[in-house]
Amino acid sequence: MSIKLAYQILMYLIQWGLDLLGIFLSKEAKLAKVLNGRKRTLERLKLLPTKSKQRIWAHSASLGEFQMLWPLLERLQSEFEVEIHVSFFSPSGFEHAENPYNWHFHYLQHDTPKKAHTFISLLEPDIAIFAKYEFWLAHLDVLNQKNIPFFYWNTLLRKEHFLKKFWAKSWVRSLSYSKIIFCQNQTTLHIVDSIMPNTPKIMTGDIRFLQTQELLKLPTIFNLEEERSWLQKTNIVWGSSWKEELEILLQLIPLRTPKYRFIIAPHDVSEANLKSIESSIPVATQRLSDWQQKPLEDTVILVDGIGKLRYIYRYAALAIVGGGFKNALHNIIEPLSCGIPVLFGDQHQKFPEAQDAVDAKAALHGQTPNELADTLAFLLFHSGNNQTVEFHQSKAKEFFLGNTPNIELAMPYFSAFLPK
């Protein structure tokens, strides 16, 4: 039995199992939302009017991937007369994605030949765009059978990706008909080139850098007096910090001078966790909400709300980002966008941008909190050749700008299939 046939049989078995399970699920269950959403999608597609514009189908797994597609779809809409349809695999995208342009939202159908054929036949897309690594074999096969051009946007592959396995030839064969694969980084570009040498591909960078760049255009949440206060000291920020990053802070506090202000933005802002942090720090602390009312001198500031960290980074000199000691690294692109270097733990295998930043000297990492504390102390209180905060700040700026995609570079590849 071929791998492809085995996959199709497995998909049918899963479908039957899900249909049976759906009978017993609460309507509010995540899986029930997906199953019911798929049925409603087909019902809505049957009522679609005859096409009056070229139709783009873009697929994203969930909200994060949709946000990667957003700048591209927005640009395509401004350039061409198109009707945009977006499909999701997860309710997190379908239910929570912003939709100011009234794009059509759908659920992707289960990946069987019959379901995929029904979905694509009803939708009748002129082109299809997949975000990141949505490799649904049955849907790709139908697109190829119908000669519908498809593209992959912001694709990310790691060295151990399944497409490199011997049993993945059916996927590679279907993917090789992609009109172009826009790769997030050089590693992805090399992998795609090795398994699909004749398929067009280009390295366009990580779209998250572009999204973060756009966030910098938002006005600050701090007033002029607060801004002046931020700028009076050199701010060192613990962003989305965990227990391990707090250990680094505790080692730095005895070395603290009036020059530096330490700011903690914990990943958990619950009252219990805030109190726990306050009790563990041997110097005076002040919550940000209180600081904004009446700032005190010489305190460690504790951020006690969500959504403020990205603005605080604008006034920082350096950031220690949490999660790197658990292979759950938080967002390092936001601080890098502000031109500040980042420090984090050594377990960041799932985050290729982290190693790229380290290689570019825009970031530093350590195997243990103690090791990272020593690195941070050297930067703040000793320094040396190519080991100054200012040196790494310049590298952070270079790294961010060098990895920010230019959407305009992608437009010619779509122009051939979306004539004006």
TITOR-329665 format. One record per atom (N, C-alpha, C): residue in three letters; x, y, z. Coordinates in steps of 0.02 Angstrom, whole numbers, plus 50000, padded with zeros to 5 digits. Example, Ala and Ser with C-alpha at 12.3 -4.5 7.8 and 13.67 -1.06 7.14 Angstrom:
! TITOR-329665
ALA506604971650390
ALA506154977550390
ALA506604983550390
SER506424988850354
SER506844994750357
SER506455000250394
//
This chain:
! TITOR-329665
MET500424994050000
MET500005000050000
MET500445006250000
SER500285011149957
SER500675017149953
SER500545021650014
ILE501015026050028
ILE500945030750084
ILE500345035250072
LYS500255037350010
LYS499695041849994
LYS499025038650006
LEU498955032349985
LEU498335028749996
LEU498205027650070
ALA498745025950107
ALA498685025050179
ALA498455031450213
TYR498715037150190
TYR498515043650217
TYR497785044950204
GLN497555043550143
GLN496855044650126
GLN496385040350168
ILE496575034050177
ILE496165029650219
ILE496145032150291
LEU496725034350316
LEU496755037050384
LEU496305043250390
MET496315047550341
MET495895053650343
MET495155051850344
TYR494955046850305
TYR494245044650306
TYR494055041650373
LEU494505037750402
LEU494365034750468
LEU494305040250521
ILE494745045150518
ILE494705050650566
ILE494055054550557
GLN493855055550494
GLN493235059150481
GLN492635055550510
TRP492595049150500
TRP492035045150527
TRP492045045450604
GLY492645044950632
GLY492705045250705
GLY492485052050733
LEU492665057450698
LEU492475064150720
LEU491725065150714
ASP491435062750659
ASP490715063350650
ASP490335059750706
LEU490585053950726
LEU490275050250780
LEU490365053850846
LEU490965056250858
LEU491115059850921
LEU490705066250926
GLY490595069550869
GLY490225075750869
GLY489525075250896
ILE489235069350893
ILE488555068250919
ILE488525069450994
PHE489075068051028
PHE489075068351101
PHE489395074751129
LEU489665079051086
LEU490015084951110
LEU489555090751126
SER489745094751174
SER489395100951187
SER489515105751129
LYS489035109951114
LYS489105114751059
LYS489675119651070
GLU489865120551134
GLU490405125251150
GLU491095122151148
ALA491125115551139
ALA491765112251135
ALA492135114551072
LYS492795115151076
LYS493185117551020
LYS493095113150958
LEU493105106550968
LEU493035101950912
LEU492335102550881
ALA491825103450923
ALA491145104250897
ALA491095110450854
LYS491435115850874
LYS491435121950835
LYS491735120850766
VAL492275116850764
VAL492595115350700
VAL492125111250656
LEU491835105950683
LEU491405101550643
LEU490785105250618
ASN490465109050662
ASN489875112950641
ASN490075118450592
GLY490665121450604
GLY490895126750560
GLY491025124250490
ARG491285118150484
ARG491405115250418
ARG490745114250380
LYS490245111950415
LYS489595110950382
LYS489295117550359
ARG489335122650403
ARG489055129250384
ARG489445132350327
THR490105130950324
THR490505133650269
THR490245131150203
LEU490115124650197
LEU489865121850134
LEU489175124650117
GLU488765125650168
GLU488105128550155
GLU488155135650129
ARG488625139550157
ARG488715146550134
ARG489005146750064
LEU489475142150050
LEU489795142149984
LEU489295140549929
LYS488805136449945
LYS488295134849895
LYS487875140949876
LEU487865145949920
LEU487465151949908
LEU487875157749880
LEU488525156549866
LEU488935161849838
LEU488665164049771
PRO488625170549758
PRO488415172849692
PRO488955171449640
THR488775171949578
THR489255171049524
THR489815176049531
LYS490425173949518
LYS491005178249527
LYS490965184449483
SER491075190249513
SER491135196449475
SER491845199149478
LYS492255196349523
LYS492955198149530
LYS493365191849534
GLN494015192649526
GLN494465187049536
GLN494455185149610
ARG494485178849623
ARG494375176349690
ARG495025173449718
ILE495245176049775
ILE495845173549810
ILE495615169349870
TRP495885163349873
TRP495785159149933
TRP496445159049971
ALA496425161350033
ALA497015161150077
ALA496865156850137
HIS497325152350152
HIS497205147850209
HIS497725148950264
SER497475149250326
SER497905149850385
SER497655144950438
ALA498105142050475
ALA497895137250526
ALA497495140550581
SER497745146250606
SER497415149650661
SER497555157050658
LEU497465160450713
LEU497515167750714
LEU498215170150696
GLY498715166950723
GLY499405169050710
GLY499585168950636
GLU499395163550602
GLU499535163050531
GLU499125168050490
PHE498515169350512
PHE498105174450478
PHE498445181250482
GLN498735182850539
GLN499085189250545
GLN499685189650500
MET499985183850484
MET500535183750435
MET500275185150365
LEU499675182750350
LEU499375183850284
LEU499115190950275
TRP498925194050330
TRP498575200450328
TRP498915205750283
PRO499565207250294
PRO499875212550253
PRO499865210950179
LEU499965204550162
LEU499955202550092
LEU499255203250062
LEU498755200750097
LEU498065201250071
LEU497845208550065
GLU498045212550113
GLU497875219650111
GLU498185222950049
ARG498795221150035
ARG499145223949976
ARG498835221449911
LEU498665214949908
LEU498355212149848
LEU497675215449835
GLN497315216749888
GLN496665219949881
GLN496725226949853
SER497255230449872
SER497345237349847
SER497605237449776
GLU497925231949754
GLU498225231749688
GLU497765228949634
PHE497345224149653
PHE496935220649604
PHE496195220849624
GLU495775219649575
GLU495055219049587
GLU494925211749609
VAL494895210649674
VAL494855203849699
VAL494325203149753
GLU494115197049763
GLU493665195149817
GLU494065190249860
ILE494125191649924
ILE494575187749967
ILE494185183150013
HIS494375176750012
HIS494095171650055
HIS494655168650097
VAL494555168350162
VAL495065165750207
VAL494785159650243
SER495155154250242
SER494935148250279
SER495395147150339
PHE495105144150391
PHE495475142750453
PHE495395135450471
PHE495885132750506
PHE495835126050534
PHE495565126450605
SER495735131850640
SER495575132350712
SER495075137850725
PRO494645136850777
PRO494185142150797
PRO494535148550820
SER495165147950844
SER495515153950868
SER495595159050813
GLY495645156650751
GLY495685161250695
GLY494995163450671
PHE494555158650661
PHE493895160050633
PHE493505164750678
GLU493545163850743
GLU493135167750789
GLU493455174350811
HIS494125174850809
HIS494455180650839
HIS494825185050789
ALA494885182950727
ALA495235187050678
ALA494845193450662
GLU495195199150661
GLU494875205350641
GLU494695205050567
ASN494155208450549
ASN493925207950480
ASN493615214650456
PRO494005220050457
PRO493715226550438
PRO493535227150365
TYR493825222750323
TYR493675223150251
TYR493105218550230
ASN492785215250279
ASN492245210550264
ASN492465205050216
TRP493055202450227
TRP493275196550190
TRP492825190750211
HIS492785185650168
HIS492385179750182
HIS492805174850224
PHE492535172750281
PHE492885168050324
PHE492555161150320
HIS492965155950317
HIS492725149050312
HIS493135144450356
TYR492885138450367
TYR493285133050396
TYR493545128550340
LEU494185126650345
LEU494455121750298
LEU494115115050308
GLN493975111650254
GLN493665105050260
GLN494175099650280
HIS493915094150305
HIS494355088450321
HIS494725086350258
ASP495355084250267
ASP495795083150209
ASP495695076250176
THR495095075250149
THR494955069350108
THR494845071850036
PRO494975067649986
PRO494875069749917
PRO494165072449904
LYS493655069149931
LYS492965071149919
LYS492815077949950
LYS493005078850014
LYS492875085150048
LYS493265090950015
ALA493895089649999
ALA494305094849967
ALA494015096849899
HIS493795091949861
HIS493515093349794
HIS492875097449800
THR492455095649848
THR491825099449858
THR491965106649877
PHE492415107649925
PHE492585114349949
PHE492855118749893
ILE493345116149857
ILE493675120249805
ILE493215121349745
SER492805116349729
SER492345117149672
SER491815122449687
LEU491585122749749
LEU491095127849767
LEU491415134849772
LEU492015135149797
LEU492355141549806
LEU492595144449740
GLU492835140249696
GLU493095142349630
GLU493625147849636
PRO494165146749672
PRO494675151949678
PRO495075152549613
ASP495325158549601
ASP495775159649544
ASP496495158249564
ILE496655159649627
ILE497305157749655
ILE497195155749728
ALA497675152049755
ALA497655150149826
ALA498325151849858
ILE498295154149921
ILE498905155949958
ILE498875152350026
PHE499395148750042
PHE499435145250106
PHE499965148550150
ALA499795149350214
ALA500255152550261
ALA500695147350295
LYS501325148650297
LYS501825145250338
LYS501945137950315
TYR501595133150346
TYR501715126050327
TYR501075122050330
GLU500575124650295
GLU499935121050290
GLU499945116450229
PHE500175110350239
PHE500285105650184
PHE499725100450183
TRP499125102250160
TRP498555097750158
TRP498535094350091
LEU498715087850091
LEU498845084250029
LEU498235083949982
ALA497645082350008
ALA497055081749966
ALA496875088449934
HIS496915093749972
HIS496755100349945
HIS497265102449891
LEU497895100849903
LEU498405102449853
LEU498285098449789
ASP498105092149797
ASP497975088049737
ASP497395090749696
VAL496875093049729
VAL496305095849693
VAL496505102249656
LEU496895106449689
LEU497135112549656
LEU497535110849594
ASN497965105749599
ASN498365103649541
ASN497925100749486
GLN497425096749505
GLN496975093849455
GLN496595099149417
LYS496415104549451
LYS496025109949421
LYS496465115449392
ASN497115114549395
ASN497595119449369
ASN497495126349401
ILE497365126349465
ILE497295132649502
ILE497975134249533
PRO498275139949515
PRO498935141549541
PRO498915142749617
PHE499425140249652
PHE499455141449724
PHE500155143649744
PHE500185147049801
PHE500805150049827
PHE500865148349901
TYR501485148349925
TYR501605147549997
TYR501935153850023
TRP501645156650076
TRP501855163050103
TRP502155162250173
ASN502745165450184
ASN503065165350249
ASN503205158250274
THR503405154050228
THR503515146950243
THR504125146050289
LEU504035141750338
LEU504575140350386
LEU504665132850393
LEU505265130350377
LEU505425123350385
LEU506045122650429
ARG506045117650471
ARG506645116250512
ARG507015110250482
LYS507625109350505
LYS508055104250475
LYS507765097250479
GLU507345096050531
GLU507065089250540
GLU506355088750512
HIS506155093450469
HIS505465093550445
HIS505275087150409
PHE504625085150414
PHE504415078750385
PHE504475078550309
LEU504485084250276
LEU504545084250203
LEU505205081250179
LYS505695080850224
LYS506345078050207
LYS506345070450215
LYS505815067650243
LYS505785060450254
LYS505645056750189
PHE505845050550186
PHE505765046550125
PHE505035045350109
TRP504605045250160
TRP503895043650149
TRP503485049750128
ALA503805055650124
ALA503425061750110
ALA503435063650036
LYS503595058749992
LYS503655060449920
LYS503005063049890
SER502445060549913
SER501805062849885
SER501695070249901
TRP501865072349961
TRP501805079349979
TRP502275083649938
VAL502905081349933
VAL503405085149895
VAL503185085749822
ARG502915080449794
ARG502695080549724
ARG502145085649714
SER501655085749759
SER501105090549753
SER501345097649765
LEU501775098649814
LEU502025105249830
LEU502475108149775
SER502795103749738
SER503265106049686
SER502925110049631
TYR502255109649627
TYR501885113549577
TYR501725120649601
SER501935122249661
SER501825129049686
SER502155134049639
LYS501805139649627
LYS502085144649581
LYS502695148049611
ILE502705148749676
ILE503305151149711
ILE503205149949786
ILE503745148549820
ILE503725147749893
ILE504125153449923
PHE503785157749959
PHE504105163349993
PHE504375160950060
CYS505025160650068
CYS505335157550126
CYS505495162650180
GLN505405160550242
GLN505505164950299
GLN506245166050314
ASN506655160950303
ASN507365161650318
ASN507785157350271
GLN508455157950278
GLN508905154350234
GLN508865146850243
THR508765144550304
THR508695137350316
THR508115134450276
THR507545137850277
THR506965135650239
THR507125135750164
LEU507455140950141
LEU507625141550070
LEU508055135650049
HIS508545133850089
HIS508995128250072
HIS508625121550072
ILE508165120650120
ILE507785114450123
ILE507335113750062
VAL506975119150046
VAL506535119049987
VAL506945117649924
ASP507515120849919
ASP507935119849859
ASP508185112749854
SER508315109549911
SER508585102749910
SER508055097549891
ILE507425098749911
ILE506905093749897
ILE506475095449836
MET506465101949818
MET506085104149759
MET506515108949717
PRO507055106349687
PRO507535110849653
PRO507235114849596
ASN506705112449565
ASN506415115849507
ASN505835120449524
THR505655120649588
THR505105124949609
THR505365131949626
PRO505065137149599
PRO505305144049615
PRO505255145349689
LYS505755148549716
LYS505755150349787
LYS506175156649797
ILE506015160249850
ILE506375166449864
ILE506355167549939
MET506895170449967
MET506925172050038
MET506655179150047
THR506085179750081
THR505775186350090
THR505805188750162
GLY506035184550208
GLY506055186650278
GLY505425184750315
ASP505435186250380
ASP504895184350425
ASP504385190050428
ILE503765188650408
ILE503245193750405
ILE503105196750473
ARG503275193250527
ARG503155195950594
ARG503575202250606
PHE504145202750572
PHE504555208850578
PHE504175214750549
LEU503845213650492
LEU503465219050461
LEU502865221050505
GLN502535216050534
GLN501965217550578
GLN502195221650638
THR502765219750667
THR503015223350725
THR503235230350707
GLN503505231150648
GLN503695237850624
GLN503085242350620
GLU502525239550598
GLU501905243450594
GLU501665245550664
LEU501775241250714
LEU501565242950782
LEU501945248950810
LEU502555250050785
LEU502935255750808
LEU502615262350789
LYS502175262150739
LYS501845268350717
LYS501275270350764
LEU501075265750808
LEU500545267450856
LEU500795272450907
PRO500385277150928
PRO500615282050978
PRO500735278551045
THR501195281251083
THR501345278351149
THR500745279151196
ILE500725274851245
ILE500185275251296
ILE500385279751354
PHE501005282251353
PHE501255286251409
PHE501215293751391
ASN501055297951440
ASN501025305051428
ASN501725308151428
LEU501775314651414
LEU502435317851408
LEU502835317651472
GLU502495318651529
GLU502845318351593
GLU503125311451606
GLU502735306251590
GLU502965299351600
GLU503545297751552
GLU503505300251491
GLU504045299151443
GLU504695302251469
ARG504655308351494
ARG505245311551522
ARG505545307551579
SER505105304651620
SER505345300551676
SER505695294251650
TRP505415291051599
TRP505735285151571
TRP506445286751548
LEU506525292651516
LEU507155294351484
LEU507685296751534
GLN507505297651597
GLN507985299951646
GLN508485294651667
LYS508305288351655
LYS508755282851674
LYS508835277951616
THR509325273551623
THR509415268051575
THR508975262251598
ASN508475260651558
ASN507985255551578
ASN508175248651553
ILE508195243951599
ILE508325236851583
ILE507675233051597
VAL507415229751546
VAL506745226851550
VAL506775219251551
TRP506425216351599
TRP506315209151601
TRP505625207951568
GLY505635205851504
GLY505005205351467
GLY504715198351468
SER504085197851487
SER503735191351491
SER504155186351531
SER504395188551588
SER504875184551627
SER504545178951667
TRP504935173651676
TRP504735167951716
TRP505185167851779
LYS505115162551816
LYS505505161851878
LYS506255162151864
GLU506465158851810
GLU507185158551794
GLU507475165451780
GLU507095169551744
GLU507335176351729
GLU507345180651792
LEU506885179251838
LEU506875182951901
LEU507505181451941
GLU507775175351935
GLU508405173751968
GLU508975178151944
ILE508965179851879
ILE509465184351851
ILE509415191251884
LEU508795193651890
LEU508685200151922
LEU508945200251993
LEU508815194952030
LEU509015194752101
LEU509775195052108
GLN510135192352058
GLN510865192752060
GLN511115199752041
LEU510725203352001
LEU510935209951978
LEU510775215552028
ILE510265214552069
ILE510045219852114
ILE510605222452160
PRO511035218152189
PRO511575220852232
PRO512065225352194
LEU512095224552127
LEU512555228552087
LEU512235234952061
ARG511595235652074
ARG511205241152044
ARG511495247952064
THR511495252552017
THR511705259452028
THR511135264152010
PRO511155270452030
PRO510615275252012
PRO510535276051936
LYS511045273951899
LYS511015274751826
LYS510475270351795
TYR510375264351825
TYR509935259351795
TYR509265258951831
ARG508745257851791
ARG508085256351819
ARG507885249451793
PHE507705245051839
PHE507505238251821
PHE506745237851818
ILE506495234851765
ILE505765234451753
ILE505595227151740
ILE505125224451779
ILE504915217451770
ILE504215217351740
ALA504155213951684
ALA503495212651653
ALA503385205151653
PRO503085202351705
PRO503015194951709
PRO502525192251658
HIS502635186051637
HIS502165183051590
HIS501505181651624
ASP501505180851688
ASP500905179751727
ASP500775185851770
VAL500245189651754
VAL500115195851790
VAL499545195051841
SER499425188851861
SER498915187751912
SER499135190851977
GLU498655192552020
GLU498815195852084
GLU499265191352127
ALA499135184852125
ALA499545180252165
ALA500275180452143
ASN500385180452078
ASN501075180452053
ASN501415187252065
LEU501045192652058
LEU501335199252072
LEU501555199752144
LYS501145197352190
LYS501325197552261
LYS501935193152275
SER501965187452241
SER502525182952251
SER503175186252229
ILE503155189752172
ILE503745193252148
ILE503945198852196
GLU503455202552219
GLU503595208152265
GLU503935205652329
SER503705199952354
SER503985197352416
SER504685194552407
SER504865192752346
SER505515189652334
SER506065194752319
ILE505885200952304
ILE506375205952286
ILE506585209852348
PRO507235210152363
PRO507475213152426
PRO507535220752425
VAL507245224052375
VAL507245231352373
VAL506535233752359
ALA506435240252363
ALA505765243052353
ALA505525241952281
THR504885240252276
THR504575239452210
THR503975244152206
GLN503775245552144
GLN503175249552133
GLN502835246952070
ARG502195245652075
ARG501815243352017
ARG501745249051967
LEU501745247251904
LEU501715252251851
LEU501095256651857
SER500525253651874
SER499915257551880
SER499985262951934
ASP500345261451988
ASP500475266352041
ASP501005271452019
TRP501505268951983
TRP502035273351958
TRP501755278751912
GLN501255276851872
GLN500955281751827
GLN500565287151865
GLN500345285551925
GLN499995290451966
GLN500485294852006
LYS500995291652035
LYS501485295252075
LYS502145291352076
PRO502595292752029
PRO503215288852024
PRO503675289952084
LEU503955284452108
LEU504445284752162
LEU505135283552134
GLU505635286352167
GLU506325285552145
GLU506615278952171
ASP507085276352133
ASP507485270652155
ASP507065264552174
THR506585262852132
THR506185256852142
THR506235252352081
VAL506115246052091
VAL506025241352035
VAL505295241752015
ILE505165242951951
ILE504475243751928
ILE504205237051906
LEU503605235451929
LEU503275229151913
LEU502665230651869
VAL502695228351808
VAL502145229551760
VAL501555225051779
ASP500995228151795
ASP500425224451821
ASP499825224551773
GLY499965224551709
GLY499425224251659
GLY499685221451594
ILE499225219451551
ILE499405216551486
ILE499375222051433
GLY499815221551383
GLY499795226051326
GLY500245232151332
LYS500615232751388
LYS501025238751399
LYS501765237551383
LEU501955231151380
LEU502665229551372
LEU502945232251306
ARG502565231651252
ARG502815233751187
ARG502965241251186
TYR502625245151228
TYR502755252351231
TYR503355253851276
ILE503435249851329
ILE504005250851374
ILE504665249451338
TYR504655244551292
TYR505275243051255
TYR505545249251219
ARG505115253951201
ARG505345259851164
ARG505825264151205
TYR505795263451271
TYR506205267551315
TYR506765263451347
ALA506865257351324
ALA507345252851356
ALA508015252951320
ALA508525250551355
ALA509195249851327
ALA509345242551311
LEU508995238051345
LEU509145230951339
LEU508575226951370
ALA508455220951345
ALA507905216851371
ALA508125209751385
ILE507875207051440
ILE507955199951456
ILE507265196851444
VAL507205192451395
VAL506555189851374
VAL506455182851403
GLY505865181751430
GLY505725175451466
GLY505575169551422
GLY505605163651453
GLY505415157351420
GLY505985153551388
GLY506565156751383
GLY507125153551348
GLY507455147751385
PHE507285146951448
PHE507555141251484
PHE507075135251483
LYS506505136151448
LYS505995130851444
LYS505815129251371
ASN506195131851323
ASN506035131251252
ASN505325133951238
ALA505165139451273
ALA504515142751265
ALA504645150251260
LEU505145152151222
LEU505375159051218
LEU504815163751195
HIS504735169251231
HIS504235174251212
HIS504505178651156
ASN504105183551138
ASN504245187651079
ASN504885191751087
ILE505385190251045
ILE506005194251045
ILE505995199450989
ILE505525198850942
ILE505505203450886
ILE505305210450908
GLU504845210850957
GLU504635217450981
GLU505205221551009
PRO505615218851055
PRO506185222851079
PRO506695224351024
LEU506815219550980
LEU507285220650925
LEU507055226350880
SER506395226950871
SER506125232250829
SER506275239150857
CYS506385239450922
CYS506545245750956
CYS507295246950958
GLY507675242550926
GLY508395243350924
GLY508745241550988
ILE508435237051027
ILE508765234951089
ILE508935227551086
PRO509535225851108
PRO509735218751108
PRO509355214751160
VAL509335208251151
VAL508965203951197
VAL509415198451224
LEU509255196351285
LEU509595190651317
LEU509065185451334
PHE509235179151329
PHE508755173851344
PHE509115167251357
GLY508745162451380
GLY509015155851394
GLY509195151951331
ASP509585146651341
ASP509885143051286
ASP509405138251251
GLN508815137051279
GLN508355132251248
GLN507845136051204
HIS508055137151142
HIS507635140851096
HIS507615137551027
GLN507625130851028
GLN507665127150965
GLN507065128250919
LYS506485129650949
LYS505875130550909
LYS505805137550881
PHE506305141850894
PHE506245148750874
PHE506855150750832
PRO506835149550767
PRO507425150750725
PRO507655157950726
GLU507205162750737
GLU507415169750739
GLU507885171050798
ALA507835166950851
ALA508265167850909
ALA508995166350893
GLN509115160550861
GLN509795158850843
GLN510065163650790
ASP509635165850744
ASP509855170750694
ASP510065177250727
ALA509695179250779
ALA509865185450815
ALA510525184550853
VAL510635178650882
VAL511275177350917
VAL511855177650867
ASP511765174350809
ASP512295174350758
ASP512455181450735
ALA511945185850735
ALA512045192750713
ALA512275197350769
LYS512385194450829
LYS512595198350888
LYS512065203450910
ALA511445202250888
ALA510885206250912
ALA510595203350976
ALA510815197350994
ALA510575193951054
ALA511145189951086
LEU511065188651149
LEU511535184551187
LEU511135179351226
HIS511415173351234
HIS511055168251271
HIS511515164751320
GLY511195161151367
GLY511585157551417
GLY511245151051435
GLN511635146151456
GLN511365139551472
GLN510995139551539
THR511185143951584
THR510865144251650
THR510735151551668
PRO510275152751716
PRO510175159651739
PRO510815162851766
ASN511235158851800
ASN511865161551826
ASN512325163951770
GLU512365159951717
GLU512795161751661
GLU512535168151627
LEU511875168651620
LEU511595174551587
LEU511665180651633
ALA511615179651697
ALA511715185151745
ALA512425187851740
ASP512915183351733
ASP513615185651725
ASP513705189651661
THR513385187351607
THR513425190951544
THR513115197951550
LEU512535198251581
LEU512195204651590
LEU512605209351634
ALA512875206751688
ALA513275210851734
ALA513885213651698
PHE514205209551657
PHE514785211951619
PHE514595217651573
LEU514015216951538
LEU513795222251492
LEU513645228751529
LEU513315228251587
LEU513085234151622
LEU513625237551664
PHE514095233551691
PHE514555236351741
PHE515295235851722
HIS515455232251668
HIS516155231551649
HIS516265233251575
SER515995229151532
SER516045230051459
SER516755228951434
GLY516805228251368
GLY517445227151336
GLY517355227851261
ASN517865226451223
ASN517825227051151
ASN517255222751123
ASN516825225851084
ASN516255222351054
ASN515805219051106
GLN515855221251167
GLN515425218551220
GLN515135224351260
THR514875229251224
THR514545234851257
THR513805234751237
VAL513395237951278
VAL512685238351262
VAL512595242051195
GLU512995247351184
GLU512935251251123
GLU513105247051061
PHE513615242851067
PHE513795238551010
PHE513215233950992
HIS512925230651041
HIS512375225951028
HIS511735229651007
GLN511655235851029
GLN511085239851005
GLN511145241050930
SER511735242650907
SER511825243850835
SER511695237450796
LYS511895231750823
LYS511775225350790
LYS511035223550790
ALA510675225350844
ALA509965224150847
ALA509595228050792
LYS509785234350783
LYS509475238450731
LYS509605235450662
GLU510225233550650
GLU510415230550585
GLU510025224150573
PHE509985219950625
PHE509645213550617
PHE508915214450602
PHE508575218950638
PHE507865219850627
PHE507725222550557
LEU508085227650537
LEU507975230550471
LEU508145225650415
GLY508645221550426
GLY508845216650375
GLY508365210850367
ASN507935209850417
ASN507465204350415
ASN506735206550404
THR506625212950393
THR505955215550382
THR505775214950308
PRO505265210950291
PRO505105209750221
PRO504825216050187
ASN504915216150121
ASN504615221350079
ASN504075218050037
ILE503445219450053
ILE502885216350018
ILE502915217649943
GLU503185223449925
GLU503205225349854
GLU503595220349812
LEU504095217149843
LEU504495212249806
LEU504085206149785
ALA503535204849820
ALA503115199049805
ALA502605200549750
MET502445206849739
MET501895208549694
MET501985205949622
PRO502585206349593
PRO502655203849524
PRO502475196449515
TYR502565192449569
TYR502425185349564
TYR501675184049560
PHE501265188649588
PHE500535187849585
PHE500245191149523
SER500595196049496
SER500325199849439
SER500185195449379
ALA500585190249370
ALA500495185849312
ALA499855181849317
PHE499585181049378
PHE498985176849387
PHE498375180849408
LEU498485187349421
LEU497935191749439
LEU497955198049395
PRO497825197249331
PRO497865203149286
PRO497395208549308
LYS497605214849299
LYS497195220549319
LYS496625221549269
//
